[in-house]
Structure formats: structure tokens, C-alpha cells
Amino acid sequence: MSSYLTGQLDEALTSAADRAGGPPPNGDQRAPRDVDPGNAAGQRPGTLNVLFDDGVAQNSALVLDDGSTEPLTDADLTLLRSINPNDDPTELALSTGDYRVDASALPSTPISDSAVLVTGLSTTERDSTLVSLDITVAGLSLAGLVLTGLAGTVIIRRSLRPLEELSAVATSVSQLPLSSGEVAIPVRVPPAAAQPGTEVGTVGLALNEMIDHVTSALRERHASEMKVRQFVADASHELRTPLTSIRGYTELVLMSEAVSPSGRSALERVDSESKRMSSLVEDLLLLARLDEGQRGEASDVDLTELVIETTSDAQVAAPGYTWSLDLPDEPVEVRAVEAEVRQVLINLLSNAHKHTPPGTVISTALAVREGSASITVTDSGPGIDPAFLGTIFTRFSRGDTARSAGTGTANSTGLGLAIVQALVEANRGSIGVTSEPGQTQFRVDFPLSRRPDKGLYSSDTHSSQSTGEDRP
């Protein structure tokens, strides 16, 4: 468009130069012309004409909008004087605006034989047209890009919708509790997104097949686990009777028969090991009952009294340790099975003194935090191996290199903390552990009971230090 408009401007420039130079006499192009740059007849506004003779401006005129003329400034004449008649039309920025100018040598004038006529036309109209065209093209291009982007977005989203369904299915499966228990994966990729023939449909079909395979594997795993648990429960139940008989006959021989010192030592060892095996059988039976959901009735349990009782019992069982209590002034009650909560405290306190050397400080604290009753058992022992913390609540997991103190780990079955976790979770609680050399802390949280008149217990509690023999 710029080339086209410039070509039209050059044609108009030639016509304006012819009008300023005047018609040749008798049609003879070589005859002298009566050049009058100030002649505005037939010239459109914005036309300029200058007549130079030997580089000196003889006459100049700029046609105004009302048809009158005015001379050019000296600065404009200086710029126009440099134009070579042999060159093509060029553009200059004059004081009155931008112009397309051209110079032509006149063959002869009354003044001189070397006169040059410079003619110019304003480029305002052409430039305005090009600016409008630029704005129009830019606007249309932008609108086209926006429409293309919207159409592309709609097309892409529609084509990717099956992928979003696949992603939703995969996310749902990833959030299912698949680690243990009876597992069912109810989600599947919709049939519309699981059709062979397209890449997305092939992926959806493969995902459904993978989910079916995982579901089948989980069912077989659960069935195997149930068989193992049933076997453990049955074996533990059947072992109780012979173990009781072994202990009874051992005690009978020790009490009624005269045996040698070495024989007595062996029988006492049999009695000790039968008691340890009986304890292991009881732990296995307890876990089996928890797995089957066989539990007692829940009631309001006073944790304050329960903590005092279990800590006092632990102090009697392990007098070589320093015991302390940190209790609130008001009773703290939770809705749970009292025997199970008692077993949790007994196991944690027993674990604390079995795996630490004599003289260790063992602190039991009870507090109310954010609507939960929090029990912490902290000892100043050597700490737990960080590599063992990840599996500390796993059944039959023992940290042989951690917290060893005498026969603590040697007599451990690896079921105590597993039982603790199972009992805590059965009572809607949570348990965690932190450990470093000099401080190991187990924290158990239970949801508080609700009182009809007071609702949940307040979190404002007051602590007091006492020994295991004190009462609040």
C-alpha cells in the first residue's frame, strides 16, 4: 500500500511540476518556458515550488489551504537546494511537515540556461492512510489471534478432556488407603475414555486393566493376611494351654521335689522362658482380637487418675529410675476403653525403663491441647537409632542397636509398640515419637469427652511436679 500510494504521489508530483513550469510554447519542449513558482492555479494545497538558478533561489511558493501562497523559509530552501535533478524523488522533513520532492532541470529560462525547478507535495494524506491501515491491520490481527486462541483453547480442552478424566481416576486411586485391610478400588476410567483406536483411549483401557490387576492383587494379599492372622490367633490360643501346663508342672517340681542346684537352675530357666512365651502369646491374641474388632465397651476415662496409677506401678517395678509427673489441676476425661488406654500407658512406661540404663529420668505429662488430651512419656536415655524410627511401630520390629540396656532388647518381642499403636488408633487417637541422644518422647493424643454442661474441656491447664507415689 505504501508503494502504491507513493507511486500516485510521484505522478501527482510530475503533474504539479508541469503546471509550475508552464506549457511549452507551440508545443516545443526545448523552447524556453515562462516559469512561475508562485502560480497556484491548479495546484492543490500543500504544494511547494522553488526555482533555483546556480544554486540561488529565485522564487519560492507554498500553496496554502485557502489557495494563497507564501515563500519558504531559508532553512527549507537550504534543504531543497541539495536535491539533484538526476536523482529520483525523495522525501524531506521541512518546517511545515514531511514532503515528497523532486527536482528537474529546465532547458532554458529567460533568466538562465541552468535553472532547476524543485516541486514538492505533502505526504500527510499518504501517511495518514498508512497509519489507519496499520491500525486496522493490527486490530484485525489481534482480533484474529484472540479468536484463534479461543478456538484453539476450546478445541484443545475438548481433545484433552479424556486425559483429565484419566488424571482424576489416577488421583482418586492414589488417595485410597491401600496399605492394609480389605481394599476395593471403585473408580474406573469411563467407557468413553477407554476405547481402543486413539492414544487417550488406549491409555484409559490400560489404566482400567492395571486397576483391575491391582485390585485382584490386593484381594489376594488381604486373603493371605487374614489366613496368617487366623493362624496366629489359633496357634496363640492353642499354645496357652500347654504353656500353662509347663509353668504349672515346673512350679510343682520346684516346690515339691528335691532337685540338684543345676537342675533347679534349669527348671527356673524353663519357668522364666514359659512366662515370657505366655506374655508373647497374650500379645499375639490381643493383636488378633484388635484385628477382628473384638473390644470392650467405651466409657469416660479419667486420664489423670490413670496416669498416676500406671506411673506408680512402673515406679514400683523399676525403683532404680527417677520418675516424675506433670498433671493439670482439673481431671481430664476421654471417651475410650479404659483397659486399652491403661495397656497403652503400661507399655510406654515399661518400654521407657526397659531400654534405658538405671538412673534415667522418666517423665509422664498430661495436658489439654486444641481439643485433645495429650500424654507424653519422655526419658533421658541414649535415644533411638534414626534408621529405626520409621519402623518402630511395626510388628516384630526391634532396634537391636538402639537404647540397649542390659537385657531390655534381648527380652523384647517387638510387639509392645505395635500393640500401643493399634490400641491408640482403635480409640480414635494418634501416636508419634521423637528421639535424640538424651531425650526420647512418645506422644499420644486422644479426643476429649464432651460434658453436657461444659462441652469440651478448656485448654487452660496448670502443671505440677510429683513422684509416682503422690496424688493430686
Secondary structure, DSSP 4 states (H G I P E B T S, - for coil): -HHHHHHHHHHHHHHHHHHHH-PPGGG-TTS-----TT--TTPPTT-EEEEEETTEEEEEEEE-TTS-EEPPPHHHHHHHHT--TTSPPEEEEETTEEEEEEEEE-S--SS-SSEEEEEEEE-HHHHHHHHHHHHHHHHHHHHHHHHHHHHHHHHHHHHHHHHHHHHHHHHHHHTS--SSSS--------GGGS-TTSHHHHHHHHHHHHHHHHHHHHHHHHHHHHHHHHHHHHHHHHHHHHHHHHHHHHHHHHHHS---HHHHHHHHHHHHHHHHHHHHHHHHHHHHHHHTT-----EEEEHHHHHHHHHHHHHHH-TTSEEEEEE-SS--EEEE-HHHHHHHHHHHHHHHHHTS-TT-EEEEEEEEETTEEEEEEEE-SS---HHHHTTTTSTT---TTSS--TTTTTS--S-HHHHHHHHHHHTT-EEEEEEETTEEEEEEEEEBP-BTTTBSPPS----EEE-TT---
